[in-house]
Amino acid sequence: MFTLLRKMTHNGFLVRSTHTGGSYEDAIKVLCTLQSNAAYLQSVIKHDANNPERLKETEKYLLRSGITLEQLDKLSVVHVAGTKGKGTTCAFTEAILRQYGFSTGFFSSPHLVSVRERIRLNGEPLSQACFAHFFWDTYRRLEQARECESDMPTYFKFLTILSFHVFLEANVDVAILEVGIGGELDSTNIVRNPVCVGVTSLGLEHTLLLGNTLEEIAYQKSGIFKPNAAAFTVSQPEVAMRILRKQAVERRCRSLRVVPSIQTREWNDVFSSVGLNSVQQQNASLSISMALEWMKSQGDKLSWIMNDTKYINDFHDDYPNDKIDLSPTVYLSKTAVALANCKWPGRTQILRTSVADFFLDGAHTVESIVNCISWFKKASQKTSRKFLIFNTSGDRNSLPLLKLLKALDFDKVYFAPNCVGVFNVEDMNSTSGAQSIMDEQRKRCEKHCELWGENSVVKNNVTEVFLDIKKYASSQNDKMEVLVTGSLHMIGAILTILDPNLTMTSDF
């Protein structure tokens, strides 16, 4: 199995992919025709955001692509929804299970630099050859079965189906699925029997799609709750917790456990040793619980019974098993290694270059911006000049975010669309069809600049921003600090130039 996974994530899979007759570059171009996320959101809002037929449509395309629901049931799934931190939580969960030797599939969104980041095997994005093979095989099946010109899945829906093909063929031990938007009607929610589900911190987001209250948001997110699945969540506002508890009962979850924000001294030492801030620690706590629950579910591999009270408080206890060592000391040690080695760029990431130190955090809600500011204050040098690169996506209200950031007293502020500015086959925003979206983003940037006032400037793309920063740096002796936030899509555009292979280093 692991040999197959290695081949699928590296060029060894090239021979198998050539029979499809389509290149990776062409695959990306065709994929972009299935609508960008922004266009998809607008279409959903326009045509009834709460239409239950959306999942039926996913099922239709899944069947056309060659996978039945019964075949999909064979996939062992950990499913995660939430407003903030669901990607990080999934990444931590995957890293822990992989550290224990299980083969993993990981589906996430959005990607930063390459769409291949969304579908990972054993922590690695698919190779270009492997992605092209699965893309063309799946796309042509769907294209041949369509009933009219527009009868094709949208971008995210297509990638969800594509990930199922990859994970089933690779025969992974576990698939970790991050919900795209919401939960109840998200494409990933076609899975019927996840082993466990998790809900990260909740807040108001995508209100046109999910509702205007925290109760409505909680209802949509808890849509991933399934019969006999163990459900986990972090501490939530009581109005949200009431909904989660009610949904867990109505949807017949095996249990709903709230992971405490404060752990034992041993676990807090682990979190501190790998440099996790308070928000990341909360996500890690949820991940540790779900990873342990999944391993517990492996019947013939583990034969032990958990004490619920001890489980909630300490994550572990001494349970007899003869296949996998989950004793407290070993689990603590393996988890520490997994968290330390987990690479999840663009979230409270510091990327040091010869020109500047870049502080990258895709915060895009009031709560996440507050956390971003707290992190930046602690991590930055007090004497350095400070710049800000900012943009938001979709219809987010950016005024509250800008008001919070204003207090940091930046020396200069750049507003730019989420566009690299040089041709890149992976950059959907560089295609001609995305020009209207870029025009809208440019107008938003001009509004941001007007709201900010002094020391702010609008640029057409990220390349123009970097040219200006380099020019400024050449005339200064001290290295500056640059905070990039407001959108993960902006983070992606920045990393396309600074660290296109996501090595967590840069020669900029």
C-alpha positions in Angstrom: 0.0 0.0 0.0 2.7 2.5 1.0 4.6 1.7 -2.3 1.4 2.7 -4.2 1.1 5.9 -2.2 4.7 6.9 -2.9 4.1 6.3 -6.6 1.0 8.4 -6.6 2.6 11.3 -4.9 5.8 11.2 -7.0 6.7 10.8 -10.7 6.5 7.0 -10.5 2.9 7.2 -11.4 3.7 8.9 -14.7 3.4 5.7 -16.8 -0.2 5.1 -15.7 -1.3 8.6 -16.3 -0.2 8.9 -19.9 -3.1 6.9 -21.3 -5.5 9.7 -20.6 -4.0 11.9 -23.2 -4.3 15.1 -21.2 -1.6 17.2 -19.7 -1.5 18.6 -16.2 -1.5 22.2 -17.5 -4.6 21.4 -19.7 -6.3 19.8 -16.6 -5.9 23.0 -14.6 -7.3 25.1 -17.5 -10.4 22.9 -17.8 -10.8 22.7 -14.0 -11.0 26.5 -13.9 -13.9 26.5 -16.3 -15.9 24.7 -13.6 -16.3 28.1 -11.8 -14.2 29.8 -9.2 -15.3 29.7 -5.6 -16.5 33.2 -5.8 -18.7 32.5 -8.8 -20.0 29.3 -7.1 -21.0 31.2 -4.0 -22.9 33.8 -6.1 -24.7 31.1 -8.0 -25.7 29.2 -4.9 -27.0 32.4 -3.2 -29.0 33.2 -6.4 -30.5 29.7 -6.8 -31.5 28.9 -3.2 -28.7 28.3 -0.7 -30.7 25.8 1.3 -31.8 23.6 -1.5 -31.4 19.9 -0.3 -31.1 18.9 -3.9 -27.5 20.1 -3.8 -26.4 16.8 -2.1 -28.5 14.8 -4.5 -26.6 16.5 -7.3 -23.3 15.5 -5.7 -24.6 11.9 -5.5 -25.6 12.0 -9.2 -22.1 13.1 -10.3 -20.4 10.6 -7.9 -22.4 7.8 -9.6 -21.6 9.0 -13.0 -17.9 9.2 -12.2 -17.9 5.5 -11.3 -18.3 5.4 -7.5 -21.4 4.1 -5.7 -22.4 5.2 -2.2 -21.8 1.6 -1.1 -18.2 1.9 -2.4 -17.8 5.2 -0.7 -19.0 3.7 2.6 -15.8 1.6 2.6 -13.8 4.8 3.1 -12.9 5.3 6.8 -13.6 9.0 7.4 -12.8 11.7 9.9 -15.0 14.7 9.0 -14.4 18.2 10.3 -16.5 21.4 10.0 -16.3 24.8 11.7 -15.8 28.5 11.2 -12.2 28.8 12.3 -9.3 26.3 12.5 -10.9 23.4 10.7 -8.0 23.1 8.2 -5.4 23.2 11.0 -7.4 20.7 13.0 -7.5 18.3 10.0 -3.8 18.8 9.4 -3.0 17.9 13.0 -5.3 14.9 13.0 -3.7 13.6 9.8 -0.2 14.1 11.1 -0.9 12.2 14.3 -2.4 9.2 12.5 0.4 9.1 10.0 2.9 9.2 12.9 1.3 6.0 14.1 1.9 4.4 10.7 -1.5 4.6 9.2 -1.8 5.5 5.5 -3.8 8.8 5.1 -5.8 10.7 2.6 -6.5 14.4 3.3 -8.9 16.6 1.4 -8.8 20.4 2.3 -9.5 23.8 0.8 -8.6 26.3 -0.3 -5.2 25.7 -1.7 -2.4 28.3 -1.4 -0.2 27.7 -4.5 -1.3 24.6 -6.3 -4.7 22.8 -6.5 -2.8 19.6 -5.8 -2.5 20.7 -2.1 -6.2 19.9 -1.7 -5.7 16.2 -2.2 -2.9 14.6 -0.2 -1.7 11.1 0.4 0.5 10.5 3.4 0.9 14.2 3.9 2.1 14.9 0.3 0.2 16.6 -2.5 -0.4 14.5 -5.5 2.2 14.7 -8.2 1.3 16.5 -11.4 1.2 13.3 -13.3 -1.1 11.6 -10.8 -3.4 14.6 -10.6 -3.7 14.6 -14.4 -4.4 10.9 -14.5 -7.3 11.1 -12.1 -8.6 14.4 -13.4 -8.9 13.3 -17.0 -10.3 9.9 -16.1 -13.0 11.5 -13.9 -13.7 14.5 -16.1 -14.3 12.4 -19.2 -16.6 10.1 -17.5 -18.7 13.0 -16.3 -18.5 14.8 -19.6 -19.7 11.8 -21.6 -22.7 11.3 -19.3 -23.9 14.9 -19.2 -27.4 15.6 -20.4 -26.7 19.2 -21.5 -23.7 21.6 -21.9 -23.8 22.8 -18.3 -24.5 19.4 -16.7 -21.1 19.2 -14.9 -20.2 19.6 -11.2 -18.8 22.9 -10.0 -15.1 23.3 -9.1 -15.3 22.3 -5.4 -17.8 19.5 -6.1 -15.6 18.1 -8.8 -12.5 18.1 -6.6 -14.5 16.4 -3.8 -15.4 13.6 -6.1 -11.9 13.4 -7.5 -10.5 13.0 -3.9 -12.8 10.0 -3.3 -11.4 8.3 -6.5 -7.8 8.9 -5.3 -8.4 7.7 -1.7 -10.3 4.6 -2.8 -7.8 3.6 -5.3 -4.9 4.2 -2.9 -6.8 2.1 -0.3 -5.9 4.6 2.5 -6.5 3.5 6.1 -8.2 6.8 6.9 -9.5 9.9 5.0 -9.6 13.2 6.7 -12.2 15.5 5.1 -12.4 19.2 5.7 -15.8 20.7 4.9 -15.8 23.5 2.3 -18.6 25.7 3.4 -21.2 25.0 6.1 -21.7 21.2 6.5 -25.3 20.2 6.0 -25.2 20.7 2.3 -21.5 20.7 1.6 -20.3 18.3 -1.1 -18.2 16.4 1.4 -21.3 15.6 3.4 -22.2 12.8 1.0 -20.2 10.5 3.2 -22.7 8.4 5.2 -20.8 6.7 8.0 -17.8 8.7 9.3 -16.0 7.2 12.3 -15.9 10.5 14.0 -16.8 14.2 13.3 -15.5 17.4 14.7 -16.7 21.0 14.9 -14.1 23.7 15.5 -14.8 27.2 16.9 -18.0 28.7 15.5 -18.6 32.3 14.4 -20.6 34.3 11.9 -19.4 33.6 8.3 -21.0 33.2 4.9 -24.2 34.6 6.4 -25.9 34.7 3.0 -25.4 31.0 2.7 -25.6 29.7 6.3 -27.8 32.2 8.3 -27.5 35.4 10.2 -27.3 33.9 13.8 -24.9 31.6 15.6 -27.7 29.1 16.1 -28.2 28.9 12.3 -24.5 28.6 11.7 -24.3 25.8 14.4 -27.2 24.0 12.7 -25.5 24.0 9.3 -22.1 22.9 10.8 -23.7 20.1 12.8 -25.1 18.7 9.5 -22.1 16.4 9.4 -23.3 14.6 12.5 -24.2 11.0 11.6 -25.7 8.0 13.3 -23.2 6.0 15.4 -20.4 8.6 14.8 -18.5 10.0 17.7 -18.8 13.8 17.7 -16.4 16.3 19.2 -16.3 20.0 19.5 -14.4 22.7 21.4 -16.0 25.1 23.9 -18.7 27.1 22.1 -21.1 29.9 23.1 -24.0 28.4 24.9 -26.5 29.3 22.1 -24.4 27.3 19.7 -23.8 24.4 22.2 -27.6 24.0 22.6 -27.9 23.4 18.9 -25.0 21.0 18.7 -26.3 18.9 21.6 -29.8 18.8 20.1 -28.5 17.8 16.7 -26.2 15.1 18.2 -29.3 13.5 19.8 -31.6 13.9 16.8 -28.9 12.6 14.3 -28.2 9.7 16.7 -24.5 10.3 17.2 -22.8 7.9 19.5 -21.7 10.7 21.7 -20.9 14.5 21.8 -17.8 15.3 23.7 -16.5 18.9 24.4 -12.7 19.0 24.4 -11.5 21.2 27.2 -9.4 24.3 26.4 -7.0 23.7 29.3 -5.3 20.3 29.4 -3.0 18.6 31.9 0.5 19.9 32.5 2.0 17.1 30.4 -0.1 18.1 27.4 0.4 21.8 27.9 4.2 21.1 27.9 3.8 19.4 24.5 1.9 22.3 23.1 4.5 24.8 24.4 7.4 22.8 23.1 6.1 22.9 19.5 5.3 26.6 19.7 1.5 26.4 19.5 -0.5 29.5 20.5 -3.7 29.4 22.4 -5.9 29.0 19.3 -3.7 26.3 17.8 -3.7 24.5 21.2 -7.5 24.4 21.0 -7.3 22.9 17.5 -4.6 20.4 18.6 -6.8 19.3 21.5 -9.7 18.5 19.1 -7.3 16.7 16.8 -5.8 14.6 19.5 -9.3 13.5 20.6 -10.4 12.6 17.1 -7.2 10.8 16.2 -7.5 8.7 19.4 -11.2 8.0 18.7 -10.4 6.8 15.2 -7.7 4.5 16.4 -10.1 3.2 19.1 -12.5 2.3 16.3 -10.0 -0.1 14.7 -11.7 -3.1 16.4 -9.4 -6.0 15.6 -6.3 -3.8 16.0 -7.2 -2.4 19.4 -9.1 -4.2 22.1 -9.6 -1.8 24.9 -12.4 0.2 26.6 -12.2 3.9 27.4 -13.3 5.7 30.6 -15.2 8.7 29.3 -14.3 11.1 32.2 -10.6 10.3 31.9 -10.8 10.5 28.1 -12.2 14.0 28.1 -9.8 15.3 30.7 -6.5 13.6 29.7 -7.0 12.2 26.2 -5.7 8.9 27.2 -5.3 6.2 29.9 -3.6 2.9 30.2 -5.5 0.5 28.0 -4.4 -3.0 27.0 -3.7 -3.6 23.3 -1.2 -5.7 21.5 -1.0 -4.0 18.1 -0.6 -0.2 18.7 0.9 1.3 21.8 -1.5 4.0 23.0 -0.1 4.2 26.5 0.1 7.8 27.8 3.8 8.2 27.5 4.0 6.8 24.0 0.9 8.7 22.8 2.3 11.9 24.3 5.6 11.4 22.6 4.3 10.5 19.2 1.8 13.4 19.2 4.6 15.8 20.0 6.6 14.6 17.0 3.5 14.8 14.8 2.6 18.3 15.8 6.2 19.5 15.5 6.5 18.0 12.0 3.1 19.2 10.8 3.5 21.8 8.0 0.4 24.0 7.5 1.6 27.2 5.9 -0.2 30.5 5.8 -1.5 30.2 9.4 0.5 32.1 11.9 3.6 31.4 9.8 6.8 33.5 9.9 8.8 33.3 6.7 12.2 35.0 7.0 13.9 36.4 3.9 16.9 38.7 3.2 14.5 41.5 2.4 11.9 41.2 5.2 10.4 38.9 7.7 6.9 38.0 6.5 4.2 37.2 9.0 1.5 35.2 7.2 -1.9 34.5 8.6 -5.1 34.0 6.5 -7.3 35.5 9.2 -10.6 36.8 7.7 -13.1 37.2 10.6 -13.1 39.6 13.5 -12.2 36.8 16.0 -9.3 35.5 13.8 -8.0 39.0 13.2 -7.9 39.7 16.9 -5.9 36.5 17.4 -3.7 37.4 14.5 -2.9 40.8 16.0 -2.1 39.2 19.4 0.3 36.7 17.7 1.9 39.5 15.6 2.5 41.7 18.6 4.2 38.9 20.5 6.3 37.6 17.6 7.5 40.8 16.0 10.5 43.0 16.9 9.5 46.3 18.5 12.1 48.3 16.6 11.5 47.1 13.0 9.5 49.1 10.5 6.2 47.4 9.9 4.2 47.0 6.6 0.8 45.5 6.0 -0.5 43.7 2.9 -4.2 43.2 3.1 -7.2 42.0 1.0 -10.5 40.3 1.6 -12.5 37.8 -0.5 -16.1 37.7 -1.4 -18.6 40.0 0.3 -16.9 40.2 3.7 -17.4 43.4 5.7 -13.7 44.5 5.9 -14.3 47.7 8.0 -14.2 46.0 11.4 -11.0 44.1 10.3 -9.3 47.3 9.2 -10.2 49.2 12.4 -8.5 46.5 14.4 -5.4 46.4 12.3 -5.2 50.2 12.3 -4.1 50.1 15.9 -0.8 48.4 15.0 0.4 51.7 13.4 2.0 50.4 10.3 4.5 52.5 8.4 3.0 51.5 5.1 -0.1 49.6 4.0 -0.6 47.8 0.6 -4.0 46.8 -0.7 -4.0 44.5 -3.8 -6.2 41.9 -5.4 -5.4 38.3 -4.7 -3.4 38.0 -8.0 0.2 37.1 -8.5 0.7 39.4 -11.5 2.8 37.0 -13.6 1.5 34.1 -15.6 1.0 31.0 -13.5 -1.1 28.1 -14.8 -2.3 27.5 -11.2 -3.5 31.1 -10.7 -7.2 31.2 -11.6 -7.2 34.9 -11.1 -4.8 35.3 -14.0 -7.3 33.9 -16.5 -9.3 36.1 -18.8 -12.5 34.8 -17.4 -11.6 36.1 -14.0 -11.1 39.7 -15.1 -14.4 40.9 -13.7 -13.6 39.4 -10.3 -10.2 41.2 -10.4 -12.0 44.5 -11.3 -14.3 44.0 -8.3 -11.3 43.3 -6.1 -9.5 46.4 -7.4 -12.5 48.5 -6.5 -12.6 47.0 -3.0 -8.9 47.7 -2.6 -9.5 51.4 -3.5 -12.2 51.5 -0.9 -9.9 50.0 1.7 -7.2 52.6 0.8 -9.8 55.4 1.2 -10.9 54.0 4.6 -7.3 53.6 5.8 -6.0 57.0 4.7 -2.4 58.1 5.2 0.5 55.8 4.2 -1.7 53.4 2.2 -1.5 52.5 -1.5 -3.3 50.3 -4.0 -1.4 48.0 -6.3 -2.7 45.9 -9.2 -1.1 42.6 -8.0 1.3 41.0 -5.5 4.3 41.4 -7.9 3.9 45.2 -7.8 3.8 45.1 -4.0 7.0 43.1 -3.9 8.8 45.4 -6.3 7.9 48.3 -4.1 9.0 46.5 -0.9 12.3 45.6 -2.5 12.9 49.2 -3.6 12.2 50.4 -0.1 14.4 47.8 1.4 17.4 48.7 -0.8 17.3 52.2 0.7 17.1 51.1 4.3 19.6 49.4 6.6 17.2 47.6 8.9 15.1 44.6 7.8 11.3 45.3 7.9 8.4 43.1 9.0 5.5 42.5 6.8 2.1 41.2 8.0 0.0 39.6 5.4 -3.6 38.9 6.3 -7.3 39.2 5.4 -7.6 36.2 3.0 -5.9 32.8 2.5 -6.1 33.6 -1.3 -3.9 36.6 -0.7 -1.5 34.4 1.3 -1.4 32.0 -1.6 -0.5 34.7 -4.0 2.3 35.9 -1.7 3.7 32.3 -1.3 3.6 31.7 -5.0 6.5 34.2 -5.2 8.1 33.7 -1.8 7.9 29.9 -1.5 6.1 28.2 -4.4 6.9 24.7 -3.3 5.8 25.4 0.3 9.1 24.4 1.9 8.6 26.9 4.7 11.8 28.7 3.5 12.4 31.4 1.0 15.3 32.8 -1.0 13.5 36.1 -1.8 
